[in-house]
Amino acid sequence: MHAARVGAGYGTLDCFRLTGEYTDYNFLNGARRLDLNTRVSKIGIGRPLDGAPGLCPTARKDVFSNRLNYYAGATLRQPVFLGLRTLPTITLYTQRISEYNAYLRTTAIGGVASVIWRGLTRTPVTLSYSMDLGRTEAQPALFCAVFNLCEEAERVRIQRTQQLAVLSLAVTRDNSNNLLSPTRGSIIRLEARHSSPVILSNKDLQFNKLVGDASRYINAGGGNVLALRIRGGTVFGRNVASATGFIPPQERLYAGGPTTVRGFSQNELGSLIYIAGGTPGYQEYISTDVRTGLPDTVILAKDTIGFRRVVPVGGNSLVVGNVELRLRTPFLPELLQLTVFTDAGEVWNRGRSQIKEVKLKVTPGIQLTAFSPVGPVRLAAGYNPYRRPKGPLYYEATELADAPLLCVSPFNFFPTHFTRDPVTGTVTKIEQEVPATGCPSSYQPPKDNRFRSKLTFSFAIGQAF
């Protein structure tokens, strides 16, 4: 028996996307199942299919949406293994995947071997081992501010193609009554991930990660539902006590957006790094030595220059809580649902922040959901009363050949050396002496007290949890 399916869709972060699936339910006449899957997203904004950027306003703000995301893979499932209640699976794939303003991961070739044990009712346990050959790109400011990798040579080294191996164990307990929009029951998920040279991973890619998620759905009568969710996670290096050190960007923890804390934009909960705006470039940040008349530092002159984008930092610790009341609407109750919610959470870095400094951000809001053939379609508005946090401010001097990343945070006073062309007098090179402490988190965007500026709108398919 064979089956094939193609699909198309649109997402605020993915822009236009296409999917294709082919399944052979009796591969090689052994009741084995072979799945061939392919996905392409960022169509309309990602090269080489970037002809309609105006139709993807949210994706345009993502620095990693300028290239197509794709996935092509083949999965073989054996119906039984050694007579036990297990389902072994092998997958080979190639992909490029990005996370909004956080990273771009390109995998030339990868493989996953997993075994699913179904010995417990409605509680599958999955043990898997994956290995891939790929590279992760992130914004230079992230490497510099978080990992103190400010030199281009250091960033090139850490972003080169490397072998990543991960051993993971996942347990899911699903007692809910509906896959797309539960009205009663609960879902509990736990996952542990480990990577180290012991399991053949590159020595630069070592981490341990624990993530847990629990949701509860209570029938409140009249078709109304009270939904609650708590989520937590931690990432550490070679041992539990290691709170610092390099963690691959794709394994860091992020929150903010339509499925976590809706009062914040995608991935923007927690610390932020700012990329300076302003024209005509670094001249707006030069501070001149009054004794020599030559520029000696590069510093923000005034807050009005502002920033042109943020870089989500993520963290090695995360906690998120959600409470929402899903109400039937008096008009078209089978089609529309009105939800009032309160989301709370925080993302932080152990080793940089003391636990007493961690304060949950609470953002209430309202949401309208329409039930469609593809699932619940949601439009949410979250109220965020918080001012953007302080963070380092960088200027990307892309007008120069080596495109240096300059710290322009207020009060940095780092010695900065300018090399000029002896004929034209134009600046050809800028070198900045940044100490081990890094660029100071002394920049904070001006506060905007307008009510509209405190609202964060999001559009998504599927319930938040």
C-alpha positions as CSV (number, residue, x, y, z in Angstrom):
1,M,0.0,0.0,0.0
2,H,1.3,3.4,-0.9
3,A,0.2,7.0,-0.1
4,A,1.4,10.4,-1.3
5,R,0.5,13.9,-0.2
6,V,1.5,17.4,-1.0
7,G,0.7,20.6,0.9
8,A,1.2,24.3,1.0
9,G,0.8,26.9,3.7
10,Y,1.9,30.2,5.1
11,G,3.3,31.3,8.4
12,T,4.4,34.6,9.8
13,L,7.9,33.3,10.5
14,D,8.1,30.8,7.6
15,C,6.5,32.9,4.9
16,F,5.2,30.5,2.2
17,R,6.0,26.8,2.6
18,L,5.6,23.6,0.6
19,T,5.6,20.0,1.9
20,G,5.6,16.6,0.2
21,E,5.2,13.1,1.6
22,Y,5.4,9.6,0.2
23,T,4.7,6.4,2.3
24,D,5.2,2.8,1.5
25,Y,3.4,0.7,4.1
26,N,5.0,-2.6,3.1
27,F,8.5,-1.8,2.1
28,L,10.4,-4.9,0.8
29,N,7.3,-7.0,1.7
30,G,8.3,-7.1,5.4
31,A,5.5,-4.8,6.9
32,R,8.2,-2.2,7.2
33,R,7.2,1.4,6.6
34,L,9.2,3.8,4.5
35,D,8.5,7.5,4.7
36,L,10.0,10.1,2.3
37,N,9.5,13.7,3.4
38,T,10.5,17.0,2.0
39,R,9.8,20.5,3.2
40,V,10.7,24.0,1.9
41,S,10.0,27.2,3.7
42,K,10.9,30.9,3.5
43,I,9.6,30.9,0.0
44,G,9.1,34.5,-1.1
45,I,11.9,35.9,1.1
46,G,14.7,33.3,1.0
47,R,17.2,33.0,-1.8
48,P,16.8,31.9,-4.6
49,L,13.0,32.2,-4.3
50,D,12.9,35.7,-2.8
51,G,10.6,37.5,-5.1
52,A,7.9,38.5,-2.7
53,P,9.4,39.9,0.5
54,G,6.5,42.3,0.9
55,L,4.2,39.4,1.7
56,C,6.4,38.3,4.7
57,P,6.7,41.4,6.9
58,T,7.6,39.5,10.1
59,A,10.1,37.2,8.4
60,R,11.8,40.2,6.9
61,K,12.9,41.2,10.4
62,D,14.8,37.9,10.7
63,V,18.4,38.1,9.6
64,F,18.4,34.4,8.8
65,S,15.3,34.4,6.6
66,N,17.3,35.4,3.5
67,R,18.0,31.8,2.6
68,L,15.5,29.0,2.0
69,N,14.9,26.5,4.8
70,Y,14.6,22.9,3.6
71,Y,14.4,19.3,4.8
72,A,14.7,16.1,2.8
73,G,14.7,12.8,4.7
74,A,13.9,9.1,4.5
75,T,12.7,7.2,7.5
76,L,12.4,3.4,7.8
77,R,10.3,1.9,10.6
78,Q,10.5,-1.8,11.6
79,P,7.1,-3.1,13.0
80,V,8.7,-5.1,15.8
81,F,12.1,-5.6,17.4
82,L,13.2,-8.8,19.0
83,G,9.6,-9.6,19.8
84,L,9.4,-6.7,22.3
85,R,6.9,-3.8,22.3
86,T,9.4,-1.5,20.6
87,L,9.4,0.3,17.3
88,P,12.9,0.8,15.9
89,T,13.4,3.7,13.4
90,I,16.3,4.9,11.2
91,T,16.3,8.3,9.5
92,L,18.7,9.8,7.0
93,Y,18.3,13.5,6.2
94,T,19.7,16.8,5.0
95,Q,18.3,20.1,6.1
96,R,18.7,23.8,6.7
97,I,16.7,25.3,9.6
98,S,16.7,28.7,11.3
99,E,15.4,30.1,14.6
100,Y,14.1,33.6,14.5
101,N,17.0,36.0,14.8
102,A,18.9,33.4,16.8
103,Y,20.7,31.0,14.5
104,L,20.9,29.2,11.2
105,R,21.7,25.5,11.2
106,T,22.8,23.7,8.0
107,T,23.2,19.9,8.0
108,A,24.9,18.4,5.0
109,I,24.1,14.9,6.1
110,G,22.6,13.5,9.3
111,G,21.2,10.3,10.7
112,V,19.0,9.3,13.7
113,A,18.6,5.8,15.1
114,S,15.8,5.5,17.7
115,V,13.7,2.9,19.6
116,I,10.3,3.7,20.9
117,W,9.1,1.5,23.8
118,R,5.3,1.3,24.3
119,G,5.2,-0.9,27.4
120,L,3.3,1.7,29.4
121,T,-0.2,2.8,28.4
122,R,-0.2,6.1,26.5
123,T,3.4,6.7,27.6
124,P,5.9,6.1,24.8
125,V,9.6,6.2,25.8
126,T,12.0,7.1,23.0
127,L,15.7,6.5,23.1
128,S,17.6,7.9,20.2
129,Y,21.1,8.6,19.0
130,S,21.8,11.2,16.3
131,M,24.9,12.2,14.4
132,D,25.2,14.9,11.8
133,L,27.8,16.9,9.9
134,G,26.8,20.5,9.9
135,R,27.4,24.1,11.0
136,T,25.6,26.6,13.0
137,E,25.7,30.3,12.2
138,A,24.7,33.0,14.7
139,Q,25.0,36.8,14.8
140,P,28.6,37.9,15.6
141,A,27.2,40.0,18.5
142,L,25.9,36.8,20.2
143,F,29.3,35.1,20.1
144,C,31.1,38.2,21.4
145,A,28.7,39.2,24.2
146,V,27.8,35.7,25.5
147,F,30.9,33.7,24.8
148,N,33.6,36.4,24.5
149,L,34.4,35.2,20.9
150,C,34.9,38.7,19.4
151,E,37.6,38.0,16.8
152,E,36.5,36.9,13.4
153,A,39.0,34.0,13.4
154,E,37.4,32.7,16.7
155,R,33.9,32.9,15.2
156,V,35.0,31.2,12.1
157,R,36.5,28.4,14.1
158,I,33.4,27.8,16.2
159,Q,31.1,28.0,13.1
160,R,33.0,25.6,10.9
161,T,31.4,22.3,9.8
162,Q,31.7,19.9,12.7
163,Q,30.4,16.5,13.8
164,L,27.6,16.7,16.4
165,A,26.4,13.6,18.2
166,V,23.5,13.6,20.6
167,L,22.1,10.9,22.8
168,S,18.6,11.6,24.0
169,L,15.8,10.1,26.1
170,A,12.2,11.4,25.9
171,V,9.1,10.4,27.8
172,T,5.6,11.6,27.0
173,R,2.5,10.9,29.0
174,D,-0.6,12.0,27.0
175,N,-4.0,11.7,28.7
176,S,-5.7,14.4,26.7
177,N,-8.9,13.9,24.7
178,N,-7.9,15.7,21.5
179,L,-4.7,16.1,19.6
180,L,-5.3,19.7,18.3
181,S,-7.4,21.3,21.0
182,P,-7.8,19.3,24.2
183,T,-10.8,20.0,26.5
184,R,-9.8,17.7,29.3
185,G,-6.9,15.6,30.4
186,S,-3.2,16.2,30.7
187,I,0.1,16.0,28.8
188,I,3.6,15.6,30.5
189,R,6.8,15.6,28.5
190,L,10.4,15.1,29.7
191,E,13.5,15.1,27.6
192,A,17.2,14.7,28.4
193,R,20.0,15.3,25.8
194,H,23.7,14.7,26.1
195,S,26.6,15.5,23.7
196,S,30.3,14.8,24.3
197,P,33.4,13.2,22.6
198,V,32.5,10.0,24.5
199,I,29.6,9.5,22.0
200,L,31.7,10.8,19.0
201,S,30.8,14.5,19.1
202,N,33.3,17.2,18.4
203,K,35.1,18.4,21.5
204,D,33.8,21.9,21.0
205,L,30.2,20.7,21.1
206,Q,29.6,19.4,24.6
207,F,26.4,20.0,26.6
208,N,23.8,18.4,28.8
209,K,20.2,19.5,28.5
210,L,17.0,18.8,30.5
211,V,13.6,20.1,29.5
212,G,10.2,19.4,31.1
213,D,6.7,20.4,30.2
214,A,3.3,19.7,31.9
215,S,-0.1,20.8,30.7
216,R,-3.6,20.3,32.3
217,Y,-7.0,20.9,30.7
218,I,-10.1,21.2,32.8
219,N,-13.6,21.3,31.4
220,A,-15.2,24.4,32.9
221,G,-18.7,23.7,31.6
222,G,-20.6,25.1,28.7
223,G,-17.8,24.2,26.3
224,N,-15.4,26.4,28.2
225,V,-11.9,25.1,29.1
226,L,-9.4,26.2,31.7
227,A,-5.8,25.3,30.5
228,L,-2.6,25.5,32.5
229,R,1.0,24.8,31.6
230,I,4.4,24.9,33.3
231,R,7.6,24.5,31.4
232,G,11.2,24.5,32.6
233,G,14.6,23.7,31.3
234,T,18.3,23.9,31.9
235,V,21.5,23.5,29.9
236,F,24.9,23.0,31.3
237,G,28.4,22.1,30.1
238,R,30.5,19.1,30.9
239,N,29.0,18.8,34.4
240,V,26.1,20.2,36.4
241,A,28.4,22.8,38.1
242,S,29.5,24.2,34.7
243,A,27.2,27.2,34.2
244,T,29.5,28.9,31.7
245,G,31.3,27.8,28.5
246,F,30.2,27.4,24.9
247,I,26.7,25.9,24.3
248,P,25.7,25.5,20.7
249,P,23.2,28.2,19.8
250,Q,20.6,25.7,18.7
251,E,20.7,24.0,22.1
252,R,20.2,27.2,24.1
253,L,16.8,28.0,25.6
254,Y,14.6,30.7,24.2
255,A,11.1,32.0,25.1
256,G,8.8,34.7,23.8
257,G,6.3,34.4,21.0
258,P,2.9,32.8,20.4
259,T,3.6,29.5,22.2
260,T,5.4,30.7,25.3
261,V,5.1,34.2,26.6
262,R,2.9,36.1,24.2
263,G,3.7,39.6,25.6
264,F,7.1,39.3,24.1
265,S,8.1,39.0,20.4
266,Q,9.6,35.7,19.2
267,N,12.7,34.7,21.3
268,E,13.0,38.1,23.0
269,L,12.3,37.2,26.6
270,G,15.5,37.5,28.7
271,S,18.7,39.3,27.9
272,L,19.1,41.1,24.6
273,I,22.0,42.4,22.5
274,Y,21.4,45.6,20.4
275,I,22.8,46.3,17.0
276,A,23.2,50.1,16.5
277,G,21.5,52.1,13.8
278,G,22.2,55.5,12.6
279,T,23.9,57.0,9.6
280,P,26.4,57.8,8.2
281,G,27.8,54.9,10.1
282,Y,30.4,54.7,12.9
283,Q,31.0,58.5,12.7
284,E,28.0,59.0,14.9
285,Y,29.7,57.1,17.6
286,I,33.2,58.5,17.5
287,S,34.6,60.3,20.6
288,T,37.6,62.6,19.9
289,D,40.6,62.9,22.2
290,V,40.7,66.6,23.1
291,R,44.5,66.4,23.4
292,T,45.4,64.9,20.0
293,G,42.3,65.7,18.0
294,L,42.1,62.1,16.9
295,P,39.3,59.6,17.7
296,D,40.2,57.2,20.5
297,T,36.9,55.5,21.4
298,V,33.7,54.6,19.7
299,I,30.7,55.4,21.9
300,L,27.0,56.1,21.6
301,A,26.5,59.8,21.3
302,K,22.8,60.0,22.2
303,D,19.9,57.7,22.8
304,T,18.0,59.1,19.8
305,I,20.2,57.2,17.4
306,G,18.7,54.0,18.8
307,F,19.1,50.5,17.5
308,R,18.0,48.8,14.3
309,R,17.6,45.3,15.5
310,V,17.9,43.0,18.6
311,V,19.8,39.8,18.9
312,P,18.1,37.3,21.2
313,V,20.6,35.9,23.7
314,G,18.6,33.0,25.0
315,G,20.0,31.3,28.1
316,N,20.9,28.2,30.0
317,S,17.9,28.3,32.3
318,L,14.2,28.8,31.5
319,V,10.9,28.8,33.3
320,V,7.5,29.5,31.7
321,G,3.9,29.3,33.1
322,N,0.6,29.8,31.3
323,V,-3.0,30.1,32.4
324,E,-5.8,30.6,29.9
325,L,-9.5,30.4,29.9
326,R,-10.9,29.4,26.5
327,L,-14.5,30.6,26.1
328,R,-17.1,29.8,23.6
329,T,-18.3,32.9,21.8
330,P,-22.0,33.7,21.7
331,F,-21.6,34.2,17.9
332,L,-20.6,31.0,15.9
333,P,-19.6,29.1,19.1
334,E,-18.6,26.0,17.0
335,L,-16.2,28.1,14.9
336,L,-14.8,30.8,17.2
337,Q,-13.2,30.8,20.6
338,L,-12.3,33.7,22.8
339,T,-9.4,33.3,25.2
340,V,-8.1,35.4,28.1
341,F,-4.6,34.4,29.2
342,T,-1.8,35.3,31.5
343,D,1.7,34.2,30.6
344,A,4.7,34.4,32.9
345,G,8.3,33.4,32.4
346,E,12.0,34.3,32.3
347,V,15.1,33.1,30.5
348,W,18.5,33.7,32.2
349,N,22.1,32.6,32.2
350,R,23.4,30.9,35.4
351,G,26.9,32.1,36.1
352,R,26.0,35.7,35.0
353,S,22.8,36.2,37.0
354,Q,22.1,35.3,40.6
355,I,18.8,33.5,41.2
356,K,17.6,36.4,43.4
357,E,18.0,38.7,40.4
358,V,15.7,36.6,38.3
359,K,12.2,38.1,38.2
360,L,9.3,36.6,36.2
361,K,7.8,38.7,33.5
362,V,4.0,38.6,33.6
363,T,2.0,39.5,30.5
364,P,-1.8,39.2,30.3
365,G,-3.7,39.3,27.0
366,I,-6.6,38.3,24.9
367,Q,-6.8,35.9,21.9
368,L,-9.3,35.0,19.2
369,T,-9.2,31.5,17.8
370,A,-10.9,30.2,14.7
371,F,-11.2,26.4,14.1
372,S,-10.3,25.5,10.6
373,P,-9.5,22.2,8.7
374,V,-5.8,22.8,9.4
375,G,-6.3,23.3,13.1
376,P,-7.0,26.3,15.4
377,V,-5.9,29.6,13.9
378,R,-5.0,32.2,16.6
379,L,-4.6,36.0,16.7
380,A,-3.3,37.1,20.1
381,A,-2.5,40.4,21.7
382,G,-0.3,40.4,24.8
383,Y,0.3,43.3,27.1
384,N,3.9,43.9,28.0
385,P,4.4,46.7,30.6
386,Y,8.2,46.1,30.8
387,R,10.9,48.3,29.4
388,R,13.5,46.6,27.2
389,P,16.4,45.4,29.3
390,K,19.9,46.9,29.4
391,G,22.4,45.2,27.1
392,P,25.5,45.7,25.1
393,L,25.3,47.9,22.0
394,Y,27.4,47.0,18.9
395,Y,27.9,48.6,15.6
396,E,28.6,46.4,12.5
397,A,31.1,48.3,10.4
398,T,30.1,46.6,7.2
399,E,31.5,49.5,5.2
400,L,35.0,48.3,6.0
401,A,36.7,45.3,4.4
402,D,37.0,43.2,7.5
403,A,33.6,44.3,8.9
404,P,34.7,44.7,12.5
405,L,32.1,44.4,15.3
406,L,32.6,47.5,17.5
407,C,31.3,48.0,21.0
408,V,29.6,51.4,21.2
409,S,27.9,51.0,24.5
410,P,27.8,54.1,26.7
411,F,30.8,54.5,29.0
412,N,32.8,51.7,27.4
413,F,36.0,53.8,26.8
414,F,37.8,51.0,25.0
415,P,40.9,52.1,23.1
416,T,40.0,52.2,19.4
417,H,42.6,52.6,16.7
418,F,41.8,54.0,13.3
419,T,43.9,53.4,10.2
420,R,43.5,55.9,7.4
421,D,44.4,55.8,3.7
422,P,47.4,58.1,3.4
423,V,46.1,59.5,0.1
424,T,42.4,59.9,0.6
425,G,42.3,60.1,4.4
426,T,39.4,57.7,4.6
427,V,39.3,55.1,7.3
428,T,40.3,51.6,6.1
429,K,40.6,49.7,9.3
430,I,39.3,50.0,12.9
431,E,40.8,47.9,15.8
432,Q,39.2,48.0,19.2
433,E,40.8,46.7,22.5
434,V,38.0,44.9,24.3
435,P,38.9,43.5,27.7
436,A,38.0,40.0,28.9
437,T,34.9,41.4,30.7
438,G,33.4,42.2,27.3
439,C,31.2,45.0,26.0
440,P,29.3,46.5,29.0
441,S,25.5,46.1,29.2
442,S,25.1,49.9,29.6
443,Y,22.7,50.6,26.8
444,Q,18.9,50.7,27.4
445,P,16.5,51.8,24.7
446,P,14.3,54.8,25.7
447,K,11.0,54.0,27.4
448,D,7.9,54.3,25.2
449,N,4.8,55.0,27.3
450,R,2.3,54.8,24.5
451,F,-0.3,52.0,25.1
452,R,0.1,50.7,21.5
453,S,3.8,50.1,22.0
454,K,3.1,47.8,25.0
455,L,1.0,45.5,22.9
456,T,2.6,42.5,21.1
457,F,0.5,40.8,18.4
458,S,1.1,37.3,17.2
459,F,-0.6,35.0,14.6
460,A,-0.2,31.2,14.8
461,I,-1.8,27.9,13.8
462,G,-2.4,25.5,16.7
463,Q,-3.2,26.1,20.3
464,A,-0.4,27.7,22.4
465,F,-0.1,24.4,24.4
